């Protein structure tokens, strides 16, 4: 509709202008022109009415939308919503109706007009009542009924307006067709009147206009050419600015010289890189002047300034691309990329890559060295070993020593990784002091180290191994803490034990396992058959991990007897491993492996829980004794494990006795003291096991919260063979008595041993004489029928023998 009205308006204006300029307006029919103006006016008026009806219809549509929203609000909330928010919509409808009333609704019949007015009046009246709340009295049903009536009136009013709009569109189309017909008739009449004379006048006018047009065209083209020239000048200036900006924002320094080695241009970074004076930054400065300045400031490379200048001048004469790095005497490394230009000059970029070169060197170093100690790493050690193997002569011999630290995991767990790292550095320093400057030494990872001796002899290798063991056996002092670790060493020789680095390291590692199994702090040389044992050990460790998950362990209990009354005081819990294929595995076989692998912590926690649960079912007078590994003492969970076992079982803390060995103290005495103190605060009793086999320091007995000393079975078994053993036991008993500690003898198997111990005043004993370790279900029967009910007093002869031995 908008397009139709625009075309009609343009036609009307064109015809009107043509008639006004014509020299024969009287020949045009006044009637036709009047009809044309009338029809155009009618067409414009009709379009205006269509717009008004559309606006009115839009108001109706908006009213209908608001009414629907109100109905939805009523149905969803069950209450009449506030109506003031939508009052503006109906105010617009009221204003639109008043506007149509004033202009008249000419294109509606009288009946249609009355109906439309009635509907709109009803809408506004119902709405006014809704605002005032008069017809409802707060009733939702009345409100909904009124909303339905509003929607009915609104839809009918909208239908009348759509009908009026359609009628106006039809009348507009008819007026448009009539206008086109009148314009066509007027155009034909004007052409006939003008004729040839009019054409001559038109051609004359065209000639004058064409001449003027040519002059205007020439001036216009001249102006355009001038504008193009100015635009190119502006573009060139902009390009120069961009070029200078690009140069100054380059990451590298750039310089450009002509064929005579005179500076054409250089950027800001080039000036900064060499701290150039103003004179050398301007075009025309010579290359010789630059080189002289570099020499004077130390920004040159090479053995001497003369060589540097000759080399740079020689490179400037070459007409090719060159890239090279210069290590200046002031410590900087400059990367220079030079490229010749077609006119004989050259351009070069200069970049300071000192930091990059250092990073690359650091990366290269770290790829082959341990970042903590600075020693060669496993990769570099393999390379060094392969190189020595490649030049090994027919009669030569190479030795590989593989070693790791004992109790290093305990240090990390108790004192932290910072102390552990400091310890590793000190270990590396001590080992370095033991080897020759020609020997290769590496840290393979963790607490593992390797030494390569090339060439060497077996006796020299053994001597070095002993020096290393002695050096690492001495206590370390790290951050004010005394730490004892120790080491074991495995040795393999080439070519006897292999001719590849992998094979030699593997066999040295196998020999290391043998050294650990045979007591630690010793060295062992690889032998045939060790690999099978090592593989068996690895399989056993794998099976042990499976056993922890599948709970393949069980507990046996051995009685502890009061030597004065021969009454059972309690039982010691001893762990057993029921392997699915091997059957019962000896604790002597799997406990060291469990301690070495760290598995003793979860195993020990399980033993504590199970033993406490079992002891809670015993008579309340019986006590429970449980062995605690040094690794458990060093762990962070030992206090929680004991506390949780007591809580779950309900066993009184006073009935639980924890047995530890001296090795639990020697590694980190301060940590052990703190851990044992926390355990003692729980109410449990602490016993020193295997006393006499280690350092047996009396300071331990005085400093730590021990309530019992257990004499090792090795002294008890020798009582009848060597009187010195009895003297040792007597000394231990006297120490215990003076410190108010209970003395328990282990490994009592004969009546003679029992009588000697009773005569010396030993408090308690356990051993096969009183009962072997047994499953928990046999304890009740043993309590009902003790194996030893009574013994005669100690015979005088035995007493005399004891005194004589003393």
PEJOMO-V601484 format. One record per pair of residues at least 24 apart in sequence whose C-alpha atoms are under 7 Angstrom apart, sorted by the first residue. I is the first residue (numbers start at 0). GAP is how many residues later the second one is. If there is no record, write none. Layout:
BEGIN
i=I gap=GAP
i=I gap=GAP
END
This chain:
BEGIN
i=7 gap=168
i=27 gap=158
i=31 gap=150
i=35 gap=143
i=35 gap=146
i=38 gap=136
i=38 gap=140
i=42 gap=129
i=42 gap=132
i=45 gap=122
i=45 gap=126
i=49 gap=115
i=49 gap=118
i=52 gap=108
i=52 gap=112
i=55 gap=40
i=56 gap=101
i=56 gap=104
i=58 gap=34
i=59 gap=94
i=59 gap=98
i=62 gap=26
i=62 gap=27
i=63 gap=87
i=63 gap=90
i=66 gap=80
i=70 gap=73
i=78 gap=61
i=79 gap=60
i=82 gap=48
i=106 gap=57
i=107 gap=56
i=115 gap=41
i=115 gap=44
i=118 gap=34
i=118 gap=35
i=118 gap=38
i=119 gap=37
i=122 gap=27
i=122 gap=30
i=122 gap=31
i=125 gap=24
i=251 gap=97
i=251 gap=98
i=251 gap=99
i=252 gap=96
i=252 gap=97
i=252 gap=98
i=253 gap=94
i=253 gap=95
i=253 gap=96
i=254 gap=92
i=254 gap=93
i=254 gap=94
i=255 gap=90
i=255 gap=91
i=255 gap=92
i=256 gap=88
i=256 gap=89
i=256 gap=90
i=257 gap=86
i=257 gap=87
i=257 gap=88
i=258 gap=85
i=258 gap=86
i=260 gap=25
i=260 gap=26
i=261 gap=24
i=261 gap=25
i=297 gap=31
i=297 gap=32
i=298 gap=29
i=298 gap=30
i=298 gap=31
i=299 gap=28
i=299 gap=29
i=300 gap=25
i=300 gap=26
i=300 gap=27
i=300 gap=28
i=369 gap=73
i=372 gap=52
i=372 gap=55
i=374 gap=66
i=374 gap=67
i=374 gap=68
i=375 gap=65
i=375 gap=66
i=375 gap=67
i=376 gap=65
i=376 gap=66
i=376 gap=67
i=377 gap=64
i=377 gap=65
i=377 gap=66
i=380 gap=61
i=381 gap=119
i=384 gap=116
i=385 gap=114
i=385 gap=115
i=388 gap=110
i=395 gap=59
i=396 gap=57
i=396 gap=58
i=396 gap=59
i=396 gap=60
i=396 gap=96
i=396 gap=97
i=396 gap=98
i=397 gap=55
i=397 gap=56
i=397 gap=57
i=397 gap=58
i=397 gap=95
i=397 gap=96
i=398 gap=53
i=398 gap=54
i=398 gap=55
i=398 gap=57
i=398 gap=92
i=398 gap=93
i=398 gap=94
i=398 gap=95
i=399 gap=50
i=399 gap=51
i=399 gap=52
i=399 gap=53
i=399 gap=91
i=399 gap=92
i=399 gap=93
i=399 gap=104
i=399 gap=105
i=399 gap=108
i=400 gap=49
i=400 gap=50
i=400 gap=51
i=400 gap=88
i=400 gap=89
i=400 gap=90
i=400 gap=91
i=400 gap=107
i=401 gap=47
i=401 gap=48
i=401 gap=49
i=401 gap=87
i=401 gap=88
i=401 gap=89
i=401 gap=106
i=401 gap=107
i=401 gap=110
i=402 gap=45
i=402 gap=46
i=402 gap=47
i=402 gap=84
i=402 gap=85
i=402 gap=86
i=402 gap=87
i=402 gap=109
i=403 gap=43
i=403 gap=44
i=403 gap=45
i=403 gap=83
i=403 gap=84
i=404 gap=42
i=404 gap=80
i=404 gap=81
i=404 gap=82
i=405 gap=79
i=405 gap=80
i=405 gap=81
i=406 gap=78
i=407 gap=77
i=409 gap=221
i=409 gap=224
i=412 gap=222
i=413 gap=220
i=413 gap=221
i=413 gap=257
i=418 gap=59
i=421 gap=56
i=422 gap=55
i=426 gap=45
i=429 gap=41
i=430 gap=37
i=433 gap=30
i=433 gap=33
i=433 gap=34
i=464 gap=24
i=464 gap=58
i=468 gap=52
i=481 gap=186
i=482 gap=184
i=482 gap=185
i=483 gap=182
i=483 gap=183
i=484 gap=182
i=485 gap=35
i=486 gap=33
i=486 gap=34
i=487 gap=24
i=487 gap=27
i=487 gap=28
i=487 gap=32
i=487 gap=33
i=487 gap=34
i=487 gap=35
i=488 gap=26
i=488 gap=33
i=488 gap=34
i=488 gap=35
i=489 gap=25
i=489 gap=33
i=489 gap=34
i=489 gap=35
i=490 gap=33
i=490 gap=34
i=490 gap=35
i=491 gap=33
i=491 gap=34
i=509 gap=24
i=540 gap=52
i=547 gap=55
i=551 gap=25
i=551 gap=26
i=551 gap=27
i=552 gap=24
i=552 gap=25
i=554 gap=220
i=555 gap=217
i=555 gap=218
i=555 gap=219
i=555 gap=220
i=556 gap=216
i=556 gap=217
i=556 gap=218
i=556 gap=219
i=557 gap=213
i=557 gap=214
i=557 gap=215
i=557 gap=216
i=558 gap=207
i=558 gap=211
i=558 gap=212
i=559 gap=204
i=559 gap=205
i=559 gap=206
i=560 gap=203
i=560 gap=204
i=560 gap=205
i=561 gap=201
i=561 gap=202
i=561 gap=203
i=562 gap=195
i=562 gap=200
i=562 gap=201
i=562 gap=202
i=565 gap=223
i=565 gap=224
i=568 gap=53
i=568 gap=54
i=569 gap=52
i=569 gap=53
i=569 gap=54
i=570 gap=52
i=570 gap=53
i=570 gap=54
i=571 gap=52
i=571 gap=53
i=571 gap=54
i=572 gap=38
i=572 gap=52
i=572 gap=53
i=594 gap=36
i=600 gap=31
i=604 gap=36
i=607 gap=34
i=607 gap=37
i=608 gap=36
i=611 gap=33
i=611 gap=34
i=611 gap=37
i=611 gap=39
i=612 gap=36
i=615 gap=33
i=615 gap=34
i=615 gap=35
i=622 gap=32
i=622 gap=33
i=623 gap=31
i=623 gap=32
i=623 gap=33
i=624 gap=31
i=624 gap=32
i=624 gap=33
i=624 gap=34
i=625 gap=31
i=625 gap=32
i=625 gap=33
i=626 gap=31
i=626 gap=32
i=626 gap=33
i=627 gap=30
i=627 gap=31
i=627 gap=32
i=628 gap=31
i=629 gap=33
i=629 gap=34
i=632 gap=31
i=632 gap=39
i=632 gap=42
i=633 gap=38
i=638 gap=39
i=638 gap=40
i=652 gap=29
i=652 gap=30
i=652 gap=31
i=653 gap=29
i=653 gap=30
i=653 gap=31
i=655 gap=28
i=655 gap=29
i=656 gap=27
i=656 gap=28
i=656 gap=29
i=656 gap=30
i=657 gap=27
i=657 gap=28
i=657 gap=29
i=658 gap=27
i=658 gap=28
i=658 gap=29
i=658 gap=30
i=659 gap=27
i=659 gap=28
i=659 gap=29
i=660 gap=27
i=660 gap=28
i=660 gap=29
i=661 gap=32
i=672 gap=31
i=676 gap=28
i=706 gap=34
i=706 gap=35
i=707 gap=33
i=707 gap=34
i=707 gap=35
i=708 gap=32
i=708 gap=33
i=708 gap=34
i=708 gap=35
i=709 gap=33
i=709 gap=34
i=709 gap=35
i=709 gap=36
i=710 gap=33
i=710 gap=34
i=710 gap=35
i=711 gap=33
i=711 gap=34
i=712 gap=33
i=712 gap=34
i=715 gap=30
i=715 gap=31
i=715 gap=32
i=715 gap=37
i=716 gap=30
i=718 gap=34
i=722 gap=82
i=726 gap=79
i=729 gap=30
i=732 gap=29
i=754 gap=39
i=755 gap=46
i=758 gap=35
i=758 gap=40
END
